């Protein structure tokens, strides 16, 4: 049976020729980069995180890995605690040691690249009560690896778990783990929002709903919320995953009233090579603005040397573009490894104590 090969919207290609790859490697050897800047490491608030069941929190572990507490659920995105990525050692220790992560309810995987899906990390995190959520086409592989409580998602499909609606949204990227499985599973991001029609007591697997229908707000949801999510509910979070700049940032913003966006800013140089698969810091801010989000948390920098840009370069370009666009400084929340952002109800009310 032929393997399904997944594509980007408008069939945007991320393919590169061997000649282009060699050209990049030759250019890289001639570059001298300063890696003296390190992402600050914060002592994690483990007692608070273990006890917390009410506040929304976002703790940056590193790269695209976050520990998120949302509506009483403990969630991890793209779990990678690996000390090396290929031949490159990690630039900084994970924000929280893997053995100190509180028990997880949900793990979200954006795609199957090694810097987003690390099987050894998964095996240490997953328990019998953990739901693994993966893109379409990836479940069979995960089940073969022993992860049987696994739900795969199509673009714009959603599931409801523990009162939280999780929607899988598009990204512009690609994926591969071997020479033979290029784009045999999809890629994307996730939007988390409260699900007002879920019964609070039905938090078992039997209460989980799945749907491949559009994730736009339905009349039933509008009626249930009076046209908006109640002010006492958690903010709507958008974990972008890994992506190049694409028009769907605006579409996603039109479908969801997003409060906080976790947005990649690194692995963009050389731009002629990376442009279709990784946003530049300037494109990251453009996408953030187009989503209509209130707060942006940068990610996908400062952990692994995946391209030719440095963490300092990514942050400096981000800050210069923020000023050029006139975006308020407080709307871009740069976290350190292990730092926890507490969010009470809405994005503008984040706790100033860290």
C-alpha contacts under 8 A as a table, 3 or more apart, distances in Angstrom:
res1	aa1	res2	aa2	distance
3	X	184	X	6.56
4	X	184	X	5.70
4	X	185	X	7.91
5	X	182	X	7.57
5	X	183	X	5.25
5	X	184	X	4.84
5	X	185	X	7.21
6	X	183	X	5.33
6	X	184	X	6.15
6	X	185	X	6.41
6	X	186	X	5.79
7	X	11	X	5.71
7	X	12	X	7.54
7	X	13	X	7.95
7	X	174	X	7.78
7	X	183	X	7.41
7	X	186	X	7.75
8	X	11	X	4.87
8	X	12	X	5.45
8	X	13	X	7.24
8	X	171	X	7.56
8	X	172	X	5.69
8	X	173	X	6.96
8	X	174	X	7.90
9	X	12	X	6.37
9	X	172	X	7.28
12	X	172	X	7.76
12	X	276	X	7.58
13	X	276	X	7.24
14	X	173	X	6.87
14	X	174	X	6.79
14	X	276	X	5.67
14	X	277	X	6.26
16	X	20	X	6.20
16	X	21	X	6.77
16	X	273	X	7.73
17	X	20	X	5.17
17	X	21	X	6.33
18	X	21	X	5.01
18	X	22	X	6.16
19	X	22	X	5.19
19	X	23	X	6.16
20	X	23	X	4.98
20	X	24	X	6.29
20	X	273	X	7.59
21	X	24	X	5.19
21	X	25	X	6.37
22	X	25	X	5.05
22	X	26	X	6.14
23	X	26	X	5.18
23	X	27	X	6.23
24	X	27	X	5.11
24	X	28	X	6.07
24	X	270	X	7.40
24	X	273	X	7.43
25	X	28	X	4.99
25	X	29	X	6.41
26	X	29	X	5.39
26	X	30	X	6.92
27	X	30	X	5.41
27	X	31	X	6.74
28	X	31	X	5.31
28	X	308	X	6.82
33	X	308	X	7.98
33	X	310	X	7.25
34	X	37	X	7.62
34	X	310	X	7.26
35	X	38	X	7.39
35	X	310	X	6.40
35	X	311	X	7.65
35	X	312	X	7.96
37	X	311	X	7.14
37	X	312	X	6.26
38	X	91	X	7.31
38	X	92	X	7.10
38	X	302	X	7.00
38	X	311	X	7.50
39	X	92	X	7.22
39	X	302	X	6.07
39	X	311	X	7.60
39	X	336	X	5.89
39	X	337	X	6.71
40	X	336	X	4.93
40	X	337	X	6.23
41	X	92	X	7.95
41	X	93	X	7.93
41	X	95	X	6.65
41	X	336	X	5.62
41	X	337	X	4.81
41	X	338	X	6.20
41	X	339	X	7.57
42	X	95	X	7.03
42	X	336	X	6.29
42	X	337	X	5.95
42	X	338	X	4.99
42	X	339	X	5.41
43	X	95	X	7.76
43	X	338	X	6.16
43	X	339	X	7.28
44	X	95	X	6.88
44	X	96	X	6.28
44	X	338	X	4.98
44	X	339	X	6.25
44	X	340	X	7.35
45	X	48	X	5.51
45	X	49	X	6.12
45	X	340	X	7.39
46	X	49	X	5.04
46	X	50	X	5.97
46	X	100	X	7.57
47	X	50	X	5.31
47	X	51	X	6.28
48	X	51	X	5.21
48	X	52	X	5.82
49	X	52	X	5.18
49	X	102	X	7.47
50	X	102	X	5.89
52	X	55	X	6.67
52	X	72	X	7.97
53	X	69	X	7.58
53	X	71	X	7.37
53	X	72	X	4.69
53	X	73	X	7.53
54	X	70	X	7.75
54	X	71	X	6.49
54	X	72	X	5.90
55	X	69	X	7.28
55	X	70	X	7.23
55	X	71	X	7.60
55	X	234	X	7.84
55	X	342	X	6.81
55	X	343	X	6.53
55	X	344	X	6.02
55	X	345	X	7.87
56	X	68	X	7.36
56	X	69	X	5.27
56	X	70	X	4.95
56	X	71	X	6.93
56	X	234	X	6.34
56	X	235	X	7.86
56	X	342	X	6.02
56	X	343	X	5.20
56	X	344	X	6.48
56	X	345	X	7.59
57	X	67	X	8.00
57	X	68	X	5.59
57	X	69	X	5.04
57	X	70	X	6.94
57	X	340	X	6.44
57	X	341	X	5.53
57	X	342	X	4.55
57	X	343	X	5.95
58	X	66	X	6.62
58	X	67	X	6.02
58	X	68	X	4.68
58	X	69	X	6.69
58	X	340	X	5.54
58	X	341	X	5.10
58	X	342	X	6.65
59	X	66	X	5.53
59	X	67	X	5.09
59	X	68	X	6.31
59	X	95	X	7.91
59	X	337	X	7.81
59	X	338	X	5.99
59	X	339	X	5.52
59	X	340	X	4.25
59	X	341	X	6.26
60	X	65	X	6.49
60	X	66	X	4.68
60	X	67	X	6.54
60	X	95	X	6.36
60	X	335	X	6.69
60	X	336	X	6.87
60	X	337	X	5.37
60	X	338	X	5.52
60	X	339	X	6.10
60	X	340	X	6.95
61	X	64	X	7.92
61	X	65	X	5.37
61	X	66	X	5.35
61	X	67	X	6.91
61	X	94	X	5.12
61	X	95	X	4.17
61	X	96	X	5.98
61	X	337	X	5.43
61	X	338	X	5.63
62	X	65	X	5.42
62	X	66	X	7.14
62	X	94	X	5.82
62	X	95	X	6.45
62	X	299	X	7.51
62	X	300	X	7.60
62	X	301	X	7.99
62	X	302	X	7.50
62	X	303	X	5.91
62	X	337	X	5.90
63	X	299	X	5.74
63	X	300	X	4.26
63	X	301	X	5.67
63	X	302	X	6.77
63	X	303	X	5.33
63	X	304	X	7.34
64	X	77	X	6.86
64	X	78	X	5.98
64	X	79	X	7.75
64	X	116	X	6.90
64	X	241	X	7.14
64	X	264	X	7.70
64	X	299	X	5.77
64	X	300	X	5.22
65	X	76	X	6.73
65	X	77	X	5.11
65	X	78	X	5.12
65	X	79	X	5.27
65	X	80	X	6.42
65	X	116	X	7.82
66	X	76	X	5.55
66	X	77	X	5.37
66	X	78	X	7.61
66	X	79	X	7.75
67	X	74	X	7.25
67	X	75	X	5.83
67	X	76	X	4.64
67	X	77	X	6.87
68	X	74	X	6.01
68	X	75	X	4.98
68	X	76	X	6.04
68	X	77	X	7.95
69	X	72	X	6.47
69	X	73	X	5.57
69	X	74	X	4.77
69	X	75	X	6.11
70	X	73	X	5.17
70	X	74	X	6.67
70	X	75	X	7.51
70	X	234	X	7.00
71	X	162	X	7.97
71	X	163	X	7.21
71	X	164	X	6.89
71	X	194	X	7.32
71	X	234	X	6.63
73	X	104	X	7.59
73	X	105	X	5.92
73	X	106	X	7.47
73	X	162	X	7.32
74	X	102	X	7.39
74	X	103	X	7.04
74	X	104	X	4.97
74	X	105	X	5.32
74	X	106	X	6.59
75	X	104	X	5.89
75	X	105	X	6.07
75	X	106	X	4.84
75	X	107	X	5.60
75	X	108	X	7.45
76	X	79	X	6.41
76	X	104	X	7.35
76	X	106	X	6.67
76	X	107	X	4.91
76	X	108	X	6.31
77	X	107	X	5.86
77	X	108	X	4.80
77	X	109	X	6.14
77	X	110	X	7.79
78	X	107	X	7.46
78	X	108	X	6.13
78	X	109	X	4.92
78	X	110	X	6.46
78	X	116	X	4.71
78	X	117	X	5.83
79	X	107	X	7.78
79	X	109	X	7.77
79	X	116	X	6.44
79	X	117	X	6.27
79	X	118	X	6.48
79	X	121	X	6.38
79	X	122	X	6.72
80	X	115	X	6.52
80	X	116	X	6.20
80	X	117	X	6.44
80	X	118	X	5.26
80	X	121	X	5.99
81	X	94	X	6.47
81	X	98	X	6.90
81	X	118	X	7.55
81	X	121	X	5.88
82	X	85	X	6.96
82	X	90	X	7.64
82	X	118	X	7.15
82	X	120	X	7.98
82	X	121	X	7.22
83	X	89	X	5.97
83	X	90	X	5.36
84	X	87	X	6.53
84	X	88	X	5.50
84	X	89	X	4.30
84	X	90	X	5.44
85	X	88	X	5.30
85	X	89	X	6.38
85	X	90	X	7.15
85	X	114	X	7.69
85	X	115	X	6.90
85	X	304	X	6.86
88	X	304	X	6.93
88	X	305	X	6.51
89	X	304	X	7.07
90	X	93	X	7.01
90	X	303	X	5.64
90	X	304	X	5.33
90	X	305	X	7.92
91	X	302	X	6.56
91	X	303	X	4.95
91	X	304	X	5.91
91	X	305	X	7.76
92	X	302	X	7.55
92	X	303	X	5.94
93	X	337	X	7.91
94	X	97	X	6.16
94	X	337	X	6.57
94	X	338	X	7.23
95	X	336	X	7.88
95	X	337	X	4.26
95	X	338	X	3.49
95	X	339	X	7.21
96	X	100	X	6.48
96	X	101	X	6.75
96	X	337	X	7.92
96	X	338	X	5.65
97	X	100	X	5.32
97	X	101	X	6.85
98	X	101	X	5.50
98	X	121	X	7.67
98	X	124	X	7.52
98	X	125	X	7.49
99	X	124	X	7.78
101	X	104	X	7.87
101	X	125	X	7.98
103	X	125	X	7.68
103	X	127	X	7.95
104	X	107	X	7.31
104	X	125	X	7.17
104	X	126	X	7.21
104	X	127	X	7.70
104	X	129	X	7.74
104	X	130	X	5.85
105	X	129	X	6.38
105	X	130	X	4.64
105	X	131	X	6.12
106	X	130	X	5.44
106	X	131	X	4.74
106	X	132	X	5.91
106	X	133	X	7.28
107	X	130	X	7.23
107	X	131	X	6.33
107	X	132	X	4.93
107	X	133	X	6.09
108	X	132	X	6.32
108	X	133	X	5.01
108	X	134	X	6.40
108	X	190	X	7.80
109	X	112	X	7.49
109	X	116	X	7.07
109	X	117	X	6.75
109	X	132	X	7.68
109	X	133	X	6.15
109	X	134	X	5.04
109	X	135	X	7.14
110	X	116	X	7.11
110	X	134	X	6.73
110	X	135	X	6.66
110	X	187	X	5.57
110	X	188	X	5.31
110	X	189	X	5.68
110	X	190	X	7.70
110	X	241	X	5.36
110	X	242	X	7.29
111	X	116	X	6.63
111	X	117	X	7.11
111	X	134	X	7.25
111	X	135	X	6.45
111	X	175	X	6.54
111	X	185	X	7.56
111	X	186	X	6.52
111	X	187	X	4.62
111	X	188	X	6.82
111	X	241	X	7.90
112	X	116	X	6.38
112	X	117	X	5.41
112	X	138	X	7.72
112	X	175	X	5.96
112	X	176	X	6.53
112	X	177	X	6.73
112	X	185	X	7.64
112	X	187	X	7.79
113	X	116	X	5.48
113	X	117	X	6.02
113	X	175	X	5.63
113	X	176	X	5.87
113	X	177	X	6.07
114	X	117	X	5.10
114	X	118	X	5.83
114	X	177	X	6.89
115	X	118	X	6.84
117	X	122	X	7.92
118	X	121	X	5.46
118	X	122	X	6.37
119	X	122	X	4.94
119	X	123	X	6.20
120	X	123	X	5.25
120	X	124	X	6.64
121	X	124	X	5.31
121	X	125	X	6.38
122	X	125	X	5.09
122	X	126	X	5.84
123	X	126	X	5.68
126	X	129	X	7.76
126	X	130	X	5.59
127	X	130	X	5.29
128	X	149	X	7.81
130	X	149	X	7.23
131	X	149	X	5.60
131	X	150	X	5.98
131	X	151	X	7.41
132	X	147	X	7.66
132	X	149	X	6.26
132	X	150	X	4.63
132	X	151	X	6.23
133	X	150	X	5.84
133	X	151	X	4.92
133	X	152	X	5.74
133	X	153	X	7.29
134	X	138	X	6.26
134	X	139	X	6.61
134	X	150	X	7.27
134	X	151	X	6.25
134	X	152	X	4.68
134	X	153	X	6.25
135	X	138	X	5.91
135	X	139	X	7.67
135	X	152	X	5.14
135	X	153	X	4.94
135	X	154	X	6.41
135	X	168	X	7.80
135	X	185	X	6.51
135	X	186	X	5.29
135	X	187	X	5.92
135	X	188	X	7.20
136	X	139	X	7.13
136	X	152	X	5.05
136	X	153	X	4.95
136	X	154	X	5.23
136	X	185	X	5.75
136	X	186	X	5.52
137	X	140	X	7.04
137	X	152	X	7.20
137	X	184	X	6.28
137	X	185	X	4.16
137	X	186	X	6.42
138	X	141	X	5.56
138	X	142	X	6.45
138	X	152	X	6.85
138	X	184	X	7.80
138	X	185	X	5.26
138	X	186	X	7.59
139	X	142	X	5.06
139	X	143	X	6.09
139	X	150	X	6.35
139	X	151	X	6.75
139	X	152	X	5.70
140	X	143	X	5.21
140	X	144	X	6.26
141	X	144	X	5.10
141	X	145	X	6.37
142	X	145	X	4.98
142	X	146	X	6.49
142	X	147	X	5.39
142	X	148	X	7.34
142	X	150	X	7.41
143	X	146	X	5.04
143	X	147	X	4.76
143	X	148	X	4.95
143	X	150	X	7.29
144	X	147	X	7.27
147	X	150	X	6.36
153	X	157	X	6.00
153	X	158	X	7.17
153	X	168	X	6.33
153	X	212	X	7.69
154	X	157	X	5.26
154	X	168	X	6.65
154	X	212	X	6.36
155	X	168	X	5.34
155	X	169	X	5.09
155	X	170	X	5.71
155	X	188	X	7.40
155	X	212	X	7.54
156	X	167	X	6.14
156	X	168	X	5.40
156	X	169	X	5.24
156	X	170	X	7.46
156	X	212	X	6.33
156	X	213	X	6.57
156	X	214	X	5.28
156	X	215	X	5.46
157	X	167	X	5.78
157	X	168	X	5.79
157	X	169	X	7.76
157	X	210	X	7.28
157	X	211	X	5.21
157	X	212	X	3.76
157	X	213	X	5.65
157	X	214	X	6.48
157	X	215	X	6.51
158	X	165	X	6.71
158	X	166	X	5.40
158	X	167	X	4.18
158	X	168	X	6.23
158	X	209	X	7.91
158	X	210	X	5.62
158	X	211	X	5.25
158	X	212	X	6.39
158	X	213	X	7.71
158	X	215	X	6.77
159	X	165	X	5.84
159	X	166	X	5.42
159	X	167	X	6.66
159	X	208	X	6.50
159	X	209	X	5.06
159	X	210	X	4.16
159	X	211	X	6.29
160	X	163	X	6.41
160	X	164	X	5.49
160	X	165	X	4.44
160	X	166	X	6.19
160	X	195	X	7.12
160	X	198	X	7.79
160	X	207	X	7.78
160	X	208	X	5.18
160	X	209	X	5.09
160	X	210	X	6.72
161	X	164	X	5.30
161	X	165	X	6.56
161	X	166	X	7.74
161	X	203	X	6.43
161	X	204	X	7.78
161	X	205	X	7.53
161	X	207	X	7.06
161	X	208	X	5.08
161	X	209	X	7.31
162	X	198	X	7.92
162	X	200	X	7.39
162	X	202	X	7.07
162	X	203	X	4.38
162	X	204	X	7.26
162	X	207	X	7.94
162	X	208	X	7.71
163	X	194	X	6.13
163	X	195	X	5.32
163	X	196	X	7.33
163	X	198	X	5.46
163	X	199	X	7.28
163	X	200	X	6.45
163	X	203	X	7.13
164	X	192	X	6.67
164	X	193	X	5.81
164	X	194	X	4.74
164	X	195	X	5.22
165	X	191	X	7.99
165	X	192	X	5.88
165	X	193	X	5.32
165	X	194	X	5.84
165	X	195	X	5.22
166	X	190	X	6.53
166	X	191	X	5.74
166	X	192	X	4.93
166	X	193	X	6.78
167	X	190	X	5.49
167	X	191	X	5.15
167	X	192	X	6.74
167	X	215	X	6.71
168	X	188	X	6.53
168	X	189	X	5.77
168	X	190	X	4.69
168	X	191	X	6.65
169	X	188	X	5.57
169	X	189	X	5.15
169	X	190	X	5.76
169	X	191	X	7.18
169	X	252	X	7.44
170	X	187	X	7.15
170	X	188	X	4.63
170	X	189	X	6.24
170	X	248	X	7.19
171	X	187	X	6.41
171	X	188	X	4.45
171	X	189	X	6.35
171	X	240	X	7.32
171	X	241	X	7.32
171	X	242	X	6.94
171	X	243	X	5.32
171	X	244	X	7.50
171	X	246	X	7.72
171	X	248	X	7.69
172	X	187	X	7.80
172	X	188	X	7.50
172	X	242	X	7.59
172	X	243	X	4.74
172	X	244	X	5.30
172	X	245	X	7.13
172	X	246	X	6.58
172	X	276	X	7.21
172	X	277	X	6.18
173	X	187	X	6.71
173	X	188	X	7.96
173	X	242	X	6.59
173	X	243	X	5.15
173	X	244	X	6.44
173	X	276	X	7.21
173	X	277	X	4.79
173	X	278	X	7.63
174	X	182	X	7.75
174	X	183	X	5.95
174	X	186	X	7.45
174	X	187	X	6.68
174	X	277	X	7.35
175	X	182	X	5.87
175	X	183	X	5.11
175	X	184	X	7.79
175	X	185	X	7.23
175	X	186	X	7.36
175	X	187	X	7.20
176	X	179	X	7.48
176	X	181	X	5.72
176	X	182	X	4.41
176	X	183	X	6.08
176	X	184	X	7.76
177	X	181	X	6.54
177	X	182	X	7.24
178	X	181	X	5.65
178	X	182	X	7.22
179	X	182	X	6.93
181	X	184	X	5.38
182	X	185	X	8.00
183	X	186	X	6.48
187	X	242	X	7.99
188	X	240	X	7.15
188	X	241	X	6.02
188	X	242	X	7.23
188	X	243	X	7.91
189	X	238	X	7.32
189	X	239	X	5.50
189	X	240	X	4.48
189	X	241	X	4.72
189	X	242	X	7.64
190	X	238	X	5.85
190	X	239	X	5.19
190	X	240	X	6.56
190	X	241	X	7.60
191	X	236	X	7.07
191	X	237	X	5.58
191	X	238	X	4.43
191	X	239	X	6.28
192	X	236	X	5.69
192	X	237	X	5.09
192	X	238	X	6.48
193	X	234	X	7.29
193	X	235	X	6.99
193	X	236	X	4.81
193	X	237	X	6.73
194	X	229	X	7.74
194	X	233	X	6.87
194	X	234	X	6.79
194	X	236	X	7.62
195	X	198	X	5.86
196	X	221	X	7.09
196	X	224	X	6.63
196	X	225	X	6.93
197	X	221	X	7.27
197	X	224	X	7.05
198	X	202	X	7.44
199	X	202	X	5.49
200	X	203	X	6.95
202	X	206	X	7.88
202	X	207	X	5.50
203	X	206	X	7.82
203	X	207	X	5.90
203	X	208	X	7.54
204	X	207	X	5.43
204	X	208	X	7.05
205	X	208	X	5.25
215	X	255	X	7.22
216	X	255	X	5.01
216	X	256	X	7.09
217	X	221	X	6.21
217	X	222	X	6.69
217	X	255	X	7.06
217	X	256	X	7.75
218	X	221	X	5.24
218	X	222	X	6.27
219	X	222	X	4.96
219	X	223	X	6.07
220	X	223	X	5.16
220	X	224	X	6.12
221	X	224	X	4.97
221	X	225	X	6.17
221	X	227	X	7.73
222	X	225	X	5.28
222	X	226	X	5.69
222	X	227	X	4.37
222	X	228	X	6.63
223	X	226	X	5.14
223	X	227	X	6.26
224	X	227	X	7.67
225	X	228	X	5.24
225	X	229	X	5.53
225	X	230	X	6.62
226	X	229	X	7.76
229	X	233	X	6.78
230	X	233	X	5.54
231	X	234	X	7.97
231	X	345	X	6.33
231	X	346	X	7.32
232	X	345	X	5.53
233	X	345	X	5.62
234	X	343	X	7.98
234	X	344	X	7.24
234	X	345	X	4.79
234	X	346	X	6.77
235	X	258	X	7.46
235	X	259	X	5.61
235	X	260	X	7.19
235	X	343	X	7.80
235	X	345	X	5.66
235	X	346	X	5.11
235	X	347	X	6.40
236	X	256	X	7.85
236	X	257	X	6.84
236	X	258	X	5.03
236	X	259	X	5.20
236	X	260	X	6.50
237	X	258	X	6.15
237	X	259	X	6.10
237	X	260	X	4.91
237	X	261	X	5.99
237	X	262	X	7.76
238	X	258	X	6.74
238	X	259	X	7.96
238	X	260	X	6.19
238	X	261	X	4.69
238	X	262	X	6.13
239	X	261	X	6.05
239	X	262	X	4.86
239	X	263	X	6.91
240	X	243	X	7.40
240	X	261	X	7.10
240	X	262	X	5.98
240	X	263	X	5.63
240	X	264	X	7.30
241	X	263	X	7.50
241	X	264	X	7.34
242	X	264	X	6.69
242	X	277	X	7.50
242	X	278	X	6.80
243	X	264	X	7.67
243	X	276	X	7.84
243	X	277	X	5.24
243	X	278	X	5.07
243	X	279	X	6.33
244	X	275	X	6.25
244	X	276	X	4.94
244	X	277	X	4.10
244	X	278	X	4.07
244	X	279	X	4.50
245	X	275	X	7.84
245	X	276	X	7.09
245	X	277	X	7.72
245	X	278	X	7.15
245	X	279	X	5.32
245	X	283	X	6.06
245	X	284	X	7.34
245	X	287	X	6.95
246	X	249	X	6.42
246	X	287	X	7.94
247	X	250	X	6.00
247	X	251	X	7.11
248	X	251	X	4.68
248	X	252	X	5.93
249	X	252	X	5.26
249	X	253	X	6.22
249	X	287	X	5.52
249	X	288	X	7.58
249	X	290	X	5.90
249	X	291	X	5.41
250	X	253	X	5.02
250	X	254	X	6.21
250	X	287	X	7.41
250	X	290	X	4.79
250	X	291	X	5.17
250	X	292	X	7.92
251	X	254	X	5.05
251	X	255	X	6.39
251	X	291	X	7.57
252	X	255	X	5.19
252	X	256	X	6.23
252	X	291	X	6.30
253	X	256	X	5.35
253	X	257	X	6.60
253	X	258	X	6.65
253	X	290	X	6.61
253	X	291	X	3.79
253	X	292	X	5.64
253	X	293	X	7.35
254	X	257	X	7.37
254	X	291	X	7.18
257	X	292	X	7.47
257	X	293	X	7.39
258	X	261	X	7.26
258	X	291	X	7.14
258	X	292	X	6.70
258	X	293	X	4.89
258	X	294	X	7.14
259	X	293	X	4.97
259	X	294	X	4.93
259	X	295	X	6.17
259	X	346	X	6.89
259	X	347	X	5.43
260	X	293	X	5.91
260	X	294	X	6.02
260	X	295	X	4.72
260	X	296	X	5.80
260	X	297	X	7.43
260	X	347	X	6.33
261	X	288	X	7.09
261	X	293	X	6.42
261	X	294	X	7.96
261	X	295	X	6.24
261	X	296	X	4.84
261	X	297	X	6.20
262	X	296	X	5.96
262	X	297	X	4.82
262	X	298	X	5.98
262	X	299	X	6.61
263	X	284	X	6.61
263	X	288	X	7.61
263	X	296	X	6.64
263	X	297	X	6.09
263	X	298	X	5.02
263	X	299	X	5.73
263	X	300	X	7.80
264	X	278	X	7.86
264	X	279	X	7.05
264	X	284	X	6.77
264	X	298	X	5.69
264	X	299	X	4.62
264	X	300	X	4.78
264	X	301	X	7.31
265	X	268	X	7.72
265	X	278	X	7.89
265	X	279	X	6.26
265	X	280	X	5.83
265	X	281	X	4.80
265	X	284	X	6.02
265	X	298	X	6.15
265	X	299	X	6.17
265	X	300	X	6.02
265	X	301	X	6.43
265	X	314	X	6.43
265	X	318	X	7.85
266	X	278	X	7.37
266	X	279	X	7.34
266	X	280	X	6.69
266	X	281	X	7.08
266	X	299	X	7.52
266	X	300	X	5.42
266	X	301	X	4.65
266	X	302	X	7.96
266	X	309	X	7.05
266	X	310	X	7.95
266	X	311	X	7.34
266	X	314	X	6.02
267	X	274	X	7.58
267	X	278	X	6.47
267	X	280	X	7.97
267	X	300	X	7.41
267	X	301	X	6.94
267	X	305	X	7.80
267	X	306	X	5.75
267	X	307	X	4.77
267	X	308	X	6.97
267	X	309	X	6.24
268	X	271	X	5.57
268	X	274	X	5.37
268	X	275	X	6.70
268	X	278	X	5.46
268	X	279	X	6.22
268	X	280	X	5.43
268	X	307	X	6.60
268	X	308	X	7.56
268	X	309	X	6.71
269	X	272	X	7.74
269	X	273	X	7.38
269	X	274	X	6.38
269	X	307	X	5.81
269	X	308	X	5.07
269	X	309	X	5.36
270	X	273	X	5.55
270	X	274	X	6.20
270	X	307	X	7.43
270	X	308	X	6.53
270	X	309	X	7.88
271	X	274	X	5.00
271	X	275	X	5.13
271	X	280	X	7.83
272	X	275	X	5.89
273	X	276	X	7.88
274	X	277	X	5.63
274	X	278	X	5.71
275	X	278	X	5.72
275	X	279	X	6.54
275	X	280	X	7.69
276	X	279	X	7.77
279	X	282	X	7.71
279	X	283	X	5.39
279	X	284	X	5.71
280	X	283	X	5.06
280	X	284	X	6.05
280	X	314	X	7.94
281	X	284	X	4.93
281	X	285	X	6.40
281	X	314	X	6.16
281	X	315	X	7.69
281	X	317	X	6.10
281	X	318	X	4.99
281	X	321	X	7.79
282	X	285	X	5.30
282	X	286	X	6.33
282	X	317	X	7.10
282	X	318	X	6.28
282	X	321	X	5.96
283	X	286	X	4.84
283	X	287	X	6.06
284	X	287	X	5.14
284	X	288	X	6.13
285	X	288	X	4.87
285	X	289	X	6.15
285	X	318	X	7.50
285	X	321	X	7.59
285	X	322	X	7.33
286	X	289	X	5.21
286	X	290	X	6.23
287	X	290	X	5.03
287	X	291	X	6.24
288	X	291	X	5.31
288	X	292	X	6.76
288	X	293	X	6.26
288	X	296	X	6.89
289	X	292	X	5.38
289	X	293	X	6.67
290	X	293	X	7.84
293	X	296	X	7.33
294	X	331	X	6.48
294	X	347	X	6.34
294	X	348	X	7.40
295	X	330	X	7.97
295	X	331	X	4.68
295	X	332	X	5.97
295	X	333	X	7.08
295	X	347	X	6.30
295	X	348	X	7.77
296	X	331	X	6.19
296	X	332	X	4.91
296	X	333	X	6.05
297	X	332	X	6.11
297	X	333	X	5.05
297	X	334	X	5.86
297	X	335	X	7.15
298	X	332	X	7.69
298	X	333	X	7.26
298	X	334	X	6.07
298	X	335	X	7.64
300	X	303	X	7.50
301	X	304	X	7.14
301	X	310	X	7.86
301	X	311	X	5.73
301	X	314	X	7.51
302	X	305	X	7.85
302	X	310	X	7.27
302	X	311	X	4.80
305	X	308	X	7.28
305	X	310	X	7.80
309	X	313	X	6.32
309	X	314	X	6.86
310	X	313	X	5.20
310	X	314	X	6.37
311	X	314	X	5.23
311	X	315	X	6.29
312	X	315	X	5.19
312	X	316	X	5.97
313	X	316	X	5.12
313	X	317	X	6.08
314	X	317	X	5.35
314	X	318	X	6.12
315	X	318	X	4.97
315	X	319	X	6.15
316	X	319	X	5.18
316	X	320	X	6.17
317	X	320	X	5.11
317	X	321	X	6.13
318	X	321	X	5.29
318	X	322	X	6.09
319	X	322	X	4.99
319	X	323	X	6.31
320	X	323	X	5.30
320	X	324	X	6.26
321	X	324	X	4.87
321	X	325	X	6.07
322	X	325	X	5.28
322	X	326	X	6.06
322	X	327	X	5.32
322	X	328	X	7.67
322	X	329	X	7.52
323	X	326	X	5.00
323	X	327	X	6.36
324	X	327	X	7.94
327	X	331	X	7.09
328	X	331	X	5.59
328	X	332	X	7.64
329	X	332	X	5.84
330	X	333	X	6.50
335	X	339	X	5.92
335	X	340	X	7.71
335	X	341	X	7.84
336	X	339	X	5.21
339	X	354	X	6.78
340	X	354	X	6.27
341	X	350	X	6.89
341	X	351	X	6.95
341	X	354	X	6.95
342	X	350	X	5.42
342	X	351	X	5.17
343	X	346	X	6.59
343	X	347	X	6.24
343	X	349	X	6.14
343	X	350	X	4.17
343	X	351	X	6.14
344	X	347	X	7.47
344	X	349	X	5.66
344	X	350	X	5.85
344	X	351	X	7.22
345	X	349	X	7.02
346	X	349	X	5.60
346	X	350	X	7.47
347	X	350	X	6.02
351	X	354	X	7.55
